[in-house]
Amino acid sequence: MTPGERLKARLLRWSPLLVFLLLALPMPTYFLFRYFNAAENPGEYMIFALTSLVLFSLFGVAAAVVIFLYSKFWERRLRERLATDGVTADELAWFMSELPAAQRR
């Protein structure tokens, strides 16, 4: 397993959460700050904040699901490639889910 594959595995582990947060939070945060600093009609900014939170949360969940599915397909291909080359002790953690309970110890 190359260092690039290890880095990609770490990034794919955290990227669904990061993508969700990066898509869901900026617009509601902007409108919330506008709400706190508004001199007139602050209710409009609260409505925009809540609406954008719902809308962009849906986009964030969709993007997180897409990235999660991609990571599962990528991991499956990686495990198949590692299995054809022979599994070393360093790569055994990738195959723990396939081992029986007695062999996991």
Residue frames as a rotation matrix with the C-alpha (Angstrom) as fourth column:
MET 1
0.587 0.810 0.000 0.00
0.810 -0.587 0.000 0.00
0.000 0.000 -1.000 0.00
THR 2
-0.263 -0.724 0.638 1.50
0.705 -0.596 -0.386 3.30
0.659 0.348 0.666 -1.05
PRO 3
-0.751 -0.048 -0.658 1.64
0.555 -0.586 -0.591 6.41
-0.357 -0.809 0.467 1.14
GLY 4
-0.883 0.460 -0.095 -0.71
-0.434 -0.722 0.538 8.11
0.179 0.517 0.837 -1.31
GLU 5
-0.244 0.815 -0.526 -3.32
0.092 0.559 0.824 5.40
0.965 0.152 -0.212 -0.78
ARG 6
-0.378 0.062 -0.924 -2.97
0.913 0.191 -0.361 5.75
0.154 -0.980 -0.129 3.00
LEU 7
-0.933 0.011 -0.361 -3.47
0.073 -0.973 -0.218 9.51
-0.353 -0.230 0.907 2.70
LYS 8
-0.661 0.730 -0.176 -6.48
-0.450 -0.198 0.871 9.03
0.600 0.655 0.459 0.44
ALA 9
-0.218 0.571 -0.791 -7.98
0.586 0.725 0.362 6.56
0.780 -0.385 -0.493 2.93
ARG 10
-0.593 -0.043 -0.804 -7.57
0.757 -0.370 -0.539 9.06
-0.274 -0.928 0.252 5.77
LEU 11
-0.939 0.240 -0.247 -9.07
-0.297 -0.927 0.227 11.87
-0.175 0.287 0.942 3.68
LEU 12
-0.489 0.796 -0.356 -12.00
-0.226 0.278 0.934 9.72
0.842 0.537 0.044 2.58
ARG 13
-0.421 0.315 -0.851 -12.67
0.823 0.526 -0.213 8.81
0.381 -0.790 -0.481 6.21
TRP 14
-0.504 0.143 -0.852 -13.14
0.584 -0.670 -0.458 12.46
-0.636 -0.728 0.255 7.23
SER 15
-0.999 -0.026 0.045 -14.39
0.051 -0.678 0.734 14.04
0.011 0.735 0.678 4.01
PRO 16
-0.278 0.956 0.088 -18.15
0.669 0.127 0.732 13.26
0.689 0.263 -0.675 4.34
LEU 17
0.287 0.358 -0.889 -18.32
0.922 -0.354 0.156 15.19
-0.258 -0.864 -0.432 7.61
LEU 18
-0.545 -0.584 -0.602 -16.18
0.400 -0.812 0.425 18.02
-0.737 -0.009 0.676 6.29
VAL 19
-0.896 0.258 0.362 -18.19
0.296 -0.260 0.919 18.34
0.331 0.931 0.157 3.08
PHE 20
0.075 0.974 -0.216 -21.44
0.879 0.038 0.474 18.41
0.470 -0.225 -0.853 5.03
LEU 21
0.208 -0.029 -0.978 -20.16
0.773 -0.608 0.182 21.14
-0.599 -0.794 -0.104 7.35
LEU 22
-0.763 -0.581 -0.283 -18.65
0.278 -0.691 0.667 23.19
-0.583 0.430 0.689 4.52
LEU 23
-0.746 0.556 0.366 -21.89
0.358 -0.129 0.925 23.08
0.561 0.821 -0.103 2.56
ALA 24
0.101 0.929 -0.355 -24.39
0.834 0.115 0.539 23.44
0.542 -0.351 -0.764 5.40
LEU 25
0.189 -0.002 -0.982 -22.90
0.924 -0.339 0.178 26.14
-0.333 -0.941 -0.062 7.62
PRO 26
-0.771 -0.637 0.002 -21.55
0.618 -0.748 0.241 29.16
-0.152 0.187 0.970 5.69
MET 27
-0.555 0.594 0.582 -24.82
0.189 -0.591 0.784 30.64
0.810 0.545 0.216 4.38
PRO 28
0.523 0.772 -0.360 -26.80
0.570 -0.003 0.822 30.24
0.633 -0.635 -0.442 7.63
THR 29
0.002 -0.609 -0.793 -23.86
0.949 -0.249 0.194 31.73
-0.315 -0.753 0.577 9.53
TYR 30
-0.859 -0.299 0.415 -23.79
0.456 -0.816 0.357 34.73
0.232 0.496 0.837 7.20
PHE 31
-0.147 0.896 0.420 -27.51
0.120 -0.405 0.906 35.36
0.982 0.184 -0.048 7.61
LEU 32
0.502 0.276 -0.819 -27.29
0.810 0.181 0.558 34.84
0.302 -0.944 -0.133 11.38
PHE 33
-0.496 -0.730 -0.471 -24.59
0.808 -0.586 0.058 37.53
-0.318 -0.352 0.880 11.60
ARG 34
-0.784 0.291 0.548 -26.75
0.161 -0.757 0.633 39.78
0.599 0.585 0.547 9.46
TYR 35
0.271 0.926 -0.263 -29.65
0.497 0.099 0.862 39.08
0.824 -0.364 -0.434 11.84
PHE 36
0.253 -0.236 -0.938 -27.60
0.955 -0.093 0.281 40.16
-0.154 -0.967 0.202 14.87
ASN 37
-0.686 -0.631 -0.363 -26.38
0.550 -0.776 0.309 43.33
-0.477 0.012 0.879 13.12
ALA 38
-0.424 0.583 0.693 -29.61
0.720 -0.248 0.648 44.34
0.550 0.774 -0.315 11.40
ALA 39
-0.979 0.139 -0.152 -31.13
-0.028 -0.819 -0.573 47.69
-0.204 -0.557 0.805 12.25
GLU 40
-0.204 0.945 -0.256 -34.35
-0.926 -0.271 -0.264 47.12
-0.319 0.184 0.930 10.35
ASN 41
0.624 0.652 -0.430 -36.36
-0.761 0.632 -0.146 43.95
0.176 0.419 0.891 9.67
PRO 42
-0.426 -0.852 0.303 -34.13
-0.892 0.451 0.014 41.44
-0.149 -0.265 -0.953 11.46
GLY 43
0.171 0.585 0.793 -36.79
-0.403 0.776 -0.486 38.76
-0.899 -0.236 0.368 11.05
GLU 44
0.844 0.112 -0.524 -36.04
-0.536 0.169 -0.827 38.49
-0.004 0.979 0.202 7.34
TYR 45
-0.068 -0.967 -0.247 -32.48
-0.869 0.179 -0.462 37.45
0.490 0.183 -0.852 8.06
MET 46
-0.471 -0.033 0.882 -33.61
-0.658 0.679 -0.326 34.80
-0.587 -0.734 -0.341 10.54
ILE 47
0.646 0.731 0.219 -35.99
-0.329 0.526 -0.784 33.38
-0.688 0.435 0.580 7.93
PHE 48
0.644 -0.494 -0.584 -33.15
-0.645 0.058 -0.762 33.36
0.410 0.868 -0.281 5.39
ALA 49
-0.385 -0.840 0.382 -30.83
-0.917 0.301 -0.262 31.72
0.105 -0.451 -0.886 7.93
LEU 50
-0.190 0.376 0.907 -33.26
-0.462 0.781 -0.420 28.92
-0.866 -0.499 0.026 8.75
THR 51
0.844 0.518 -0.136 -34.25
-0.333 0.309 -0.891 28.38
-0.420 0.797 0.434 5.13
SER 52
0.393 -0.776 -0.494 -30.65
-0.761 0.027 -0.648 28.24
0.516 0.630 -0.580 3.98
LEU 53
-0.427 -0.512 0.746 -29.80
-0.848 0.512 -0.134 25.88
-0.314 -0.690 -0.653 6.85
VAL 54
0.294 0.623 0.725 -32.45
-0.240 0.782 -0.575 23.42
-0.925 -0.005 0.379 5.71
LEU 55
0.937 0.134 -0.322 -31.66
-0.332 0.063 -0.941 23.76
-0.106 0.989 0.104 2.01
PHE 56
0.226 -0.939 -0.259 -27.89
-0.810 -0.034 -0.585 23.55
0.541 0.342 -0.768 2.28
SER 57
-0.261 -0.235 0.936 -28.12
-0.770 0.636 -0.055 20.76
-0.582 -0.735 -0.347 4.87
LEU 58
0.710 0.552 0.436 -29.96
-0.137 0.716 -0.684 18.70
-0.691 0.426 0.584 2.27
PHE 59
0.792 -0.507 -0.340 -27.22
-0.433 -0.074 -0.898 19.48
0.430 0.859 -0.278 -0.27
GLY 60
-0.104 -0.883 0.457 -24.61
-0.981 0.016 -0.193 18.61
0.163 -0.468 -0.868 2.35
VAL 61
0.103 0.221 0.970 -26.23
-0.496 0.857 -0.142 15.27
-0.862 -0.466 0.197 3.17
ALA 62
0.962 0.269 0.044 -26.45
-0.085 0.448 -0.890 14.41
-0.259 0.853 0.454 -0.53
ALA 63
0.486 -0.855 -0.184 -22.78
-0.640 -0.204 -0.741 15.29
0.595 0.477 -0.646 -1.08
ALA 64
-0.204 -0.555 0.807 -21.74
-0.949 0.313 -0.025 13.35
-0.239 -0.771 -0.590 2.03
VAL 65
0.509 0.452 0.733 -23.63
-0.264 0.892 -0.367 10.27
-0.819 -0.007 0.573 0.84
VAL 66
0.954 -0.195 -0.226 -21.98
-0.200 0.145 -0.969 10.48
0.222 0.970 0.099 -2.58
ILE 67
0.088 -0.986 0.143 -18.52
-0.847 -0.150 -0.511 10.73
0.525 -0.076 -0.848 -1.01
PHE 68
-0.050 -0.043 0.998 -19.32
-0.796 0.605 -0.013 7.92
-0.603 -0.795 -0.065 1.43
LEU 69
0.834 0.402 0.379 -20.40
-0.095 0.780 -0.619 5.63
-0.544 0.480 0.688 -1.41
TYR 70
0.716 -0.650 -0.252 -17.30
-0.417 -0.109 -0.902 6.54
0.559 0.752 -0.350 -3.41
SER 71
-0.119 -0.815 0.568 -15.09
-0.985 0.027 -0.168 5.71
0.121 -0.579 -0.806 -0.43
LYS 72
0.274 0.278 0.921 -16.76
-0.482 0.868 -0.118 2.30
-0.832 -0.412 0.372 -0.03
PHE 73
0.995 0.074 0.062 -16.25
0.020 0.472 -0.881 1.48
-0.094 0.879 0.468 -3.72
TRP 74
0.430 -0.903 0.011 -12.66
-0.657 -0.321 -0.682 2.72
0.619 0.286 -0.731 -3.56
GLU 75
-0.096 -0.445 0.890 -11.99
-0.943 0.326 0.061 0.64
-0.317 -0.834 -0.451 -0.44
ARG 76
0.672 0.398 0.625 -13.46
-0.206 0.910 -0.360 -2.46
-0.712 0.113 0.693 -2.08
ARG 77
0.917 -0.379 -0.126 -11.20
-0.084 0.126 -0.988 -2.03
0.390 0.917 0.084 -5.13
LEU 78
0.132 -0.908 0.397 -8.21
-0.891 -0.285 -0.354 -1.43
0.434 -0.307 -0.847 -2.87
ARG 79
0.118 -0.051 0.992 -8.89
-0.733 0.670 0.122 -4.59
-0.670 -0.741 0.042 -0.86
GLU 80
0.932 0.222 0.285 -9.23
0.024 0.749 -0.662 -6.63
-0.360 0.624 0.693 -4.04
ARG 81
0.668 -0.741 -0.062 -5.92
-0.321 -0.212 -0.923 -5.28
0.671 0.637 -0.379 -5.32
LEU 82
-0.039 -0.683 0.730 -4.20
-0.995 -0.044 -0.093 -5.90
0.096 -0.730 -0.677 -1.99
ALA 83
0.460 0.281 0.842 -5.58
-0.479 0.877 -0.031 -9.44
-0.748 -0.389 0.538 -1.87
THR 84
0.994 -0.105 -0.016 -4.22
0.040 0.505 -0.862 -10.28
0.099 0.857 0.507 -5.32
ASP 85
0.312 -0.938 0.149 -0.76
-0.499 -0.295 -0.815 -9.02
0.809 0.180 -0.560 -4.33
GLY 86
-0.057 -0.277 -0.959 -0.84
0.656 0.713 -0.245 -10.89
0.752 -0.644 0.142 -1.02
VAL 87
0.780 0.439 0.445 -1.77
-0.056 -0.660 0.749 -9.44
0.623 -0.609 -0.491 2.33
THR 88
-0.387 -0.914 -0.121 1.06
0.218 0.036 -0.975 -8.32
0.896 -0.404 0.185 4.59
ALA 89
-0.254 0.246 -0.935 0.81
0.964 0.146 -0.223 -7.80
0.082 -0.958 -0.275 8.34
ASP 90
-0.903 -0.141 -0.405 0.78
0.198 -0.975 -0.102 -4.05
-0.380 -0.173 0.909 7.72
GLU 91
-0.749 0.627 -0.213 -2.33
-0.542 -0.396 0.741 -4.35
0.380 0.671 0.636 5.54
LEU 92
-0.803 0.409 -0.433 -4.23
0.485 0.871 -0.078 -6.80
0.346 -0.273 -0.898 7.75
ALA 93
-0.716 0.542 -0.440 -6.42
0.140 -0.506 -0.851 -4.06
-0.684 -0.671 0.287 9.27
TRP 94
-0.596 0.492 -0.635 -8.16
-0.796 -0.465 0.387 -3.65
-0.105 0.736 0.669 5.89
PHE 95
-0.405 0.384 -0.830 -9.39
-0.342 0.778 0.527 -7.26
0.848 0.497 -0.184 6.07
MET 96
-0.979 -0.004 0.202 -10.53
-0.196 0.257 -0.946 -7.46
-0.048 -0.966 -0.253 9.72
SER 97
-0.210 0.978 0.019 -14.21
-0.881 -0.181 -0.436 -7.29
-0.423 -0.109 0.900 8.75
GLU 98
0.291 0.299 -0.909 -13.83
-0.789 0.613 -0.051 -10.47
0.541 0.732 0.415 6.68
LEU 99
-0.707 -0.626 -0.331 -12.19
-0.304 0.690 -0.656 -12.54
0.639 -0.363 -0.678 9.43
PRO 100
0.286 0.764 -0.578 -14.19
0.361 0.473 0.804 -14.78
0.888 -0.439 -0.141 11.77
ALA 101
0.793 0.116 0.598 -14.36
-0.424 -0.601 0.678 -13.70
0.438 -0.791 -0.427 15.42
ALA 102
0.874 -0.484 0.041 -11.82
0.313 0.626 0.714 -16.32
-0.371 -0.611 0.699 16.51
GLN 103
0.194 -0.847 0.495 -9.20
0.972 0.096 -0.217 -15.05
0.136 0.523 0.841 14.06
ARG 104
0.578 0.066 0.813 -9.64
0.174 -0.984 -0.044 -11.38
0.797 0.167 -0.580 14.91
ARG 105
0.974 -0.181 0.135 -7.92
-0.175 -0.226 0.958 -11.83
-0.143 -0.957 -0.251 18.26
